[in-house]
Each structure stands twice: as C-alpha cells, then as structure tokens.
C-alpha cells in the first residue's frame, strides 16, 4: 500500500509547487510561517482526494483547479498552526512547532490568514455550493476542536461523542474536498453524494488510525511524540473500546490513570498495557478497516478509471500506514 504514495509522487509535487507559488504571494511574515509548515511535509491527502475525484469524473486538471485543491491543504495547515498552540505541542513532523519558532501571535495570525486565503481560493470557482461547503468545513473544524477540549480527561466519554468530534476535526475537511471536486466535475447528484461519503468514511478511518498510532506508533516515523493524546487528556477510540471491555479493578484503574492531569512514563506504560489487554487497539483497527472498505464501495458511483483505482488505494493506505 505504501507504493500508492510513490505512484502519486508527481501529483504531490504539482500540489506542492502550486502551494509554494501561492505562499510566495503572501506578505513576508505569513510566507515565512506558511513556508515553514509547507517544508515540514505531509501526505497532502486532502488535495490528492480533490484531484483524483475530479479526474475520476473525467475532468482535466488545470492550474485553477490545482489552486482549489490546494485550498483544502491550506485549511489543514491553518488548523495545525492553531492546534499546536492550543495543545502546547513542541514538535510537528519532526520539526519544532511554528509558534515556538516564530512566536504565538505571529503563528495565530498566519493561521487566520491561511483560513481567509483558502476561502478566497474556493470563492474563485464562482460556485456558491463550493463556498458554502468550505465555510461549513471551517465551522466544523473549530467546533470539533472545542468539543475535544471540553472532553479532555472525561473518561466516561461515549463512542458517539468521539465520532462526532473526529467527524468535525478531521473527516469534514476530507469530505469537503471530495464533494467540491464532484460538484465542479458536474457529476450526478448520486455520484456527488457517494463522493462525499467516500471522503467522510476515509476521514473517519484516517483519524482512528492516527489515534491507534498514538498508542503504538514510532516517534521517528510519526514526527511527533507517541502518547501525545494521552498526555493531553484526549479520550479516543482505543481507550473507549478497552474501557467497555474491561471490568472491575482494571477498568477503574484505567479510568483513574487517564483522569490524571500529569502522566509520567510509568502511567503511560500502564495505560498502554490496559488498553491492549482490553482489546482496544485490535477493535479500533477493525473499525478503521471496515470504514476504509465502505469508502471503497462508495467509489462505484464513479467511472472505472485509473484515478478511481488510486482513490481506492488511498483508502486502504489510510489504515495500513505507520505514520
């Protein structure tokens, strides 16, 4: 599955080139912060899905469409700049976070600028449906982060609430990229709806895998500390599934540990062991796999093309990756 990213390398290069050109247009300080984030790398999943959805629908990509695709990555970059400040994160993709490098005020305002820039790029399409989707995505991203903040260390959080959070903070943006591409490609209403479902299901699967990797990933591969969610008090699916499977003293111990404001290494190790013992990682991975398969099924609404094959491979890559 890792081969799909190699296959898509030329498209990623085009996306990166488009983003670099757009960032070069910015004021010096914005360009420095944005350029720093761009240089940190990334999978470019959101613009990839936009481009491949458009191509699967028979649309030839143009410089203007690459800019629209890039708007979804600029939105993502803006949220990362803001999230790292909220989370007081020190590392992102193996580099010191932007707010530690350039300052908190500068990074907040650069993130605000990127949000506005992304909205402006979508507005250039002249399609009000696309504009409405993009503004809805920005609202969802903010609400998702607020919901996650409000649920920190609440060890009783339900699985329903967890899925509401990850839809807003991750899946809504991927769904929006796929849906806007389908709208601009002028596919049928059914194909448009299925493209959106593809993005939503892939986004949910992607976030669940991120949450699994927080428990068992490799810091060098992830580019950020393992156990960061635990340290921040985020209650994610592996924890919820283990909590529901455990009973008595192990369950009480898991919840007591996760409710602590400061976790030491021994605490984290014990939580990891309890989550594993409760089958939280295995169960969560099965759910991610199922969502990825459902995402692939949604693609049947699009013509059988090489681009559609690559969308299928991306869905499977999302749950097989190690970073």
N, C-alpha and C positions, 0 to 999 in steps of 0.2 A: 504493500500500500504506500510505502514511502516513495515509491517510484512516481506516483502521481505528482508530487511536488517537483521532481526533476523534469517531468514531462511539461509541467506548466511554467517552468523557469522563464521561457521567452515572454509569456504573457505577464508574469510577475515583473519582469524587467521593464516592460512597457508601462505597467501601472506605476512602478517606482519612478520612472522617468517623467511621467505625467505629474505625479505628486511633487517631485523635485522642482519642476518648472513652475507649478502653482505656488509652491512655498517661496521660490525665488522672487515672486512678485510682491511678497509681503514686506512690511516695514522691518527694519533691521533686527530689532529685539524679538519680534514674532518669528521672523525667519530663523533666528538662532535657536530658539526653543523648539520650534517645529522641526527644523533640520536635525537637531539632536535626537528627537524622538524618531524621525524617519531613519536615521542612521542606525538606530537600535535594532532595526529589522522587524520581522513579524511575518506571519503567514499570508497576509493580505487576503484573508478568507472572504471578506465582505465584497470587495471589488471583483475578486475572482468569480464569485457566485453571480454578481450582476452581469459580468461579461459573458460567462458561459450560458447563463439563462437567455440572454439576448441572442447569442449565436445559435443556441439550440432551437430558438424560434425563427431562425432564418434571417436575422438582422446582421448586416456587416458593420463591424465596429468602426467608428470614426473618432477623430480627436475629441469631438464634443462629447461623445458617449463615454470615452475614457475618462473625461473630466467628471461626468455624472457618476461613473463607477467610483472614482477616487473620492467623491464627496462622502461616501459611506465609510471609507477608511479615515478621512479627516474627522468625522464624527467620533469614530472609535478612538483616535488619538486624543481628541479633546477630553473624552471621558477618562482615559488613562491618566492624563495630566492631573485632572481634578481628583480622581480616586486615590492616587498615590499620596496626595496631600491629606485627604480625609483619613486614610489608613496609616499615615505617617510612615509610609514604606521607604526603605533605603535603597532598594535595588529593583531595577526593571530591565529584563532582557540582558542581564549581566552587567549593566551599567548603573552608576549612581543615578537615582531618580532626578528628574528635571528640576524639581523645587529645591533640591539640595545643591544643584549645580548653578542655577540661575537666580534662585530666590523664590519665596512663596508668592509675593504679589505679582511678580513678572509671569510666573507659571499659571496662576489663576487667570490673569488677563489674556495670556496667549491662548489658553484653552477656550475662553469666551470668544476670542476672535475666530478660532478654528470652527466653532459651532456656527457662527454667523457666516463664515466663508462657505462652509458646507451647504448651508441653507441657500446661499446665493447661487451656488453651482446647480442645485436642483431647480431653482427658480428659472434658470436659463433655458430649461427644457420647454417652458411655456405651458406645461401640463399641470393644471391645478390639482388633479388627483395625486400626482407625484409629490407636489408641495405639501398637500395635506398629510400624506404618509410620512414624509420626512419630519414635519413638525410633530406629528404624533409619536414618532420614534424618540425625538429629543425629550418629550414629556415622559415617555415610558422609562427612558434611561434614568432620568432624575428621580422618578418615583421609585424605581427598583432599588436605587442606592439608598434612598431614605428608608424604605421598608427594611432593607438589610441592616442599616444602622439601628433601627428600632427593635430588631430581633436579636441583637448580639447577646450571647450568653443566656438566652432564653431556651433552656434545654428541652422545654416542652413543645417547642415549635412543631407544627404539623407539617406533614408532607405536602399538603395542599398549599400552605403558605410558602413553602420552599419553592414549589413550581411557579407560583405567582411571581416570586422575586426573580428567579432566573429567566422567566419569560421576559420580564421587563428589562433586566440589566444586560441580557445577552441575546436572547432569541429574537426580540423585536427588531433589532438592527439588522440581523441576517434575513429575517422575514421581509423587512422593508426593501433590502437590496434586491431580493429575488422578485418581489411584487412590482417594484418600479421598473425593472427590466422587462417584465412581462407586459406591463402597461404600454411602455414605449414601443414594444415589438408588436403591439396591437393584436395579441392573441385573443382567443375566445374567452368569455367570462369564466368558463370551467377551467381552462388551462391557466388562466391568471390565478384563480383560487388555489389550484393544485401547486403552482409555483410558490405561492405564499406559504402553503402548508409544508412544502419541502424545506423552505428556509426556516420555518418555525421549529420543525422537528429536528432538523440538523442542529439548530442553535441550542435546543434543549440538550441534545446528546453531547454536543461540544462542551457545554458548561458542566454537565455531570462528570465528563472525563476530566475536566480541569479540577473538579472537587475531589475526584479519586486520586489524581496525581499529587494533590496537596498532602495526601496521606502516605503515598508510597512512591513518589517520583524521585528523580535525581536532581539536586540543585544545579549542577553544571548544565544539565540538559534543559531544565526549566528556565534558567536565567533569573530565578528568584528563590528565596528560601523555601524549603519544604516545611510544611506546618504553619504557613503564614495565616491561613484561615483559622486554624486552631488558636494561634496567638491573638488574633483579632476578635475571637469570640463568635465567628460565623458558624452557624449550625447548618450543616449541609447534609446531602442525602446519605452518604455512608454512615454518618453519626445517627441520623434518624432511623435508618433501617436496623442498625445494630441495637439501638435503644429499644426498639419494638421487639426485637428477637430475644434480648436478654431479660432476665427476671431476677428478683430478689437483690442480694448484695451486689452482684456485678453491675446490674442496671443502676442501682443507687450510686455506686462508686463512679461509674461513667459520667452520670449527670453532675455529681459533686465536683469532679475534676474539671469538667467543661465550663462550669459556672464561675471558676476562679478568674479574677481579673489579671493575674500574672502567673503564667505557666513556666515552670522550669523544665529542663530537659527530661528529668525523670517523670514529670507529669505527662509530658507529650508522649513519651515512650509507653506509658501505661495506657493512655487513651488509644494509641495506635493498636496496642495489643488487644484491648477490649473491643474495639471496632472490628478488628479482624476476627476475634473469637465469636462475635455476634453475626458474622457473615455480611457486614455492611458493605465491604468493598466488592465482594462477589455479586451480591444482589444489585448493587448500583450499576455495576458493569453490564449485567444482563439487561437492565432497563435502558442503558445507553445504546446497547446493541439493537434492542428492539426498536427504539426510536429511529436509529440510522436505517434500519430495514424499511420502516414505514416511510421515511423520507425518500428512499429509492423508489418505492411503489408510487409515490406521488408524481414522479417524473414520467410515468406512462402517458400523461396528458400532453407531453411534448413530443415532437417528431423524433424518431430514432436516428440520432446523429452522433458524430464524434464528440461534440460538445456535451450532449446528454450523457454519454458514457463517462465523460470526465466529471460531470456533476455527481454521478453515481459513485465514482471512485473517491470523490471528496467526502461524501457522506460516510463511506467506510473508513477512510483515513481518519476522520474526526474521532473515531472510537478505537483506533488501533495505534495511535501516536504515543510517544513517550515524553512529549513536551507541548 
